[in-house]
Amino acid sequence: MANISELPQEILDLIFQYIIAASRPTRGRPWVHHHGVVLYRAGPLRLVCRTWADWLYQHHLYHSLSFSSTSQSLAFIDHLQTRSRTFPRPHCENLRVANIWTCDQDVPQFRPQLDKINSEILESFIEVFSSSITTLHLHFMHFFTPPTQTIKAIGRVKNLNDLKLNLYLITRSASEVTAEESACFNSLMMEAQGLKTLQLSFPVPLPYNPDQITGTQYPSITHLEVDTFYEFDSNATVGVLKALKRSLKLLSIRDPDPFIDDDEDEDERGGQALLSVDEKLAETIQGLAVHFAPSLCPILHLNFPKLRVVVIQGFERSFSILRWLGKFSQAPPIGIIAIRSEAEVDLAEIMLDAFSMLPRLRKLVFIDTTPEYSPSPIHLAACEAHHVECIYLWHDDLGEIRKLLL
């Protein structure tokens, strides 16, 4: 080998991944960090030689892309179309498209400046990156009514593992989701058979009977995340949960803070988001993720014989979390708990036997930590006394946490 520019591509890739990892911020979300660092690091390296320029352009420069306007989208599509066909085509693994407008109605008069993206533009993006997309985040405006050809285009993305569906309601409530939208969701599930993770930010009122939605044809989704920050009806997720029951392992609920007045019984603080979890689903779930421990209140009476992982993503005191987990009527075999580093604020008030209610606990994961973060000596002593390993992650991205936990 004469010089560094002749290194094999797989070696270059390892070196570049190391450069990205070494340049990580103190904390944040991995995909956002990855995109920024790639742009910063790839520019100078592309000047080394044509081989490096083509390799970085194809595999790294467009790893994560986000579009939210027609002008921005058309300019990028035009760039790709005018680029010589002899040059390598870029790969995008993480694609986010926002402001998608798929209905025939005009944009409401009070939002005339909305720079909407139509289904044709969305299909263009999907077709261009159909061989490389693994994560697709679609943010629809007002209606979730993608045309059949758009749904089929998504189904042709052969490596699609993670689908995030967001619906911004402009003039209607979440309870007004239509039968047409439910049918579109059902069709999308039929097409995207390779999905492993699904994130929903709006209720999808599917039939409760799995036979009515041909549930056996649904993809083998192992992780479902439901966003309940909007107006929420727990019944709206029953059909989805029943359809995914055979494969679902990790259920995430992005729930609002169940804060109440001091006079109210804190056992009643739990939100309604988990009411759709029944005995059958509880028998198979291996992981639960919520923002606040009191949200677990509606399911504490259920038996979770396979529950190994619990993630609490909100700013809540760490050992009060342990107290809530100890309230399960039939103690699940929880071996891993993940909490935010900021949650560890009341440790001085806790005795060293705080872990006794969770005898199988082996790992305590602190998420969204800074490089200098360390638990208090009391906390470390409690972990050591109960043989609990402390793990520190610089981000709070549940997708990345899932890889460590499950």
HELIX and SHEET records of a PDB file:
HELIX    1   1 ILE A    4  GLU A    6  5                                   3    
HELIX    2   2 GLN A    9  ALA A   22  1                                  14    
HELIX    3   3 PRO A   30  LEU A   45  1                                  16    
HELIX    4   4 ARG A   50  HIS A   59  1                                  10    
HELIX    5   5 THR A   70  THR A   82  1                                  13    
HELIX    6   6 SER A  119  VAL A  128  1                                  10    
HELIX    7   7 THR A  148  GLY A  155  1                                   8    
HELIX    8   8 ALA A  174  GLU A  176  5                                   3    
HELIX    9   9 ALA A  179  GLU A  191  1                                  13    
HELIX   10  10 PRO A  210  ILE A  213  5                                   4    
HELIX   11  11 GLY A  215  GLN A  217  5                                   3    
HELIX   12  12 SER A  234  THR A  237  5                                   4    
HELIX   13  13 VAL A  238  LEU A  244  1                                   7    
HELIX   14  14 GLU A  266  GLU A  268  5                                   3    
HELIX   15  15 GLU A  279  ALA A  282  1                                   4    
HELIX   16  16 ALA A  293  ILE A  299  5                                   7    
HELIX   17  17 SER A  318  LEU A  325  1                                   8    
HELIX   18  18 SER A  341  ALA A  343  5                                   3    
HELIX   19  19 LEU A  347  GLU A  349  5                                   3    
HELIX   20  20 LEU A  352  MET A  357  5                                   6    
HELIX   21  21 PRO A  377  ALA A  385  1                                   9    
HELIX   22  22 LEU A  398  LEU A  405  1                                   8    
SHEET    1   A12 SER A  64  PHE A  67  0                                        
SHEET    2   A12 ASN A  94  ILE A 100  1                                        
SHEET    3   A12 THR A 135  MET A 141  1                                        
SHEET    4   A12 ASP A 162  TYR A 168  1                                        
SHEET    5   A12 THR A 197  LEU A 200  1                                        
SHEET    6   A12 HIS A 223  ASP A 227  1                                        
SHEET    7   A12 LEU A 250  ARG A 254  1                                        
SHEET    8   A12 GLY A 287  VAL A 290  1                                        
SHEET    9   A12 VAL A 309  ILE A 312  1                                        
SHEET   10   A12 ILE A 336  ARG A 340  1                                        
SHEET   11   A12 LYS A 363  ILE A 367  1                                        
SHEET   12   A12 GLU A 389  TYR A 392  1                                        
END                                                                             
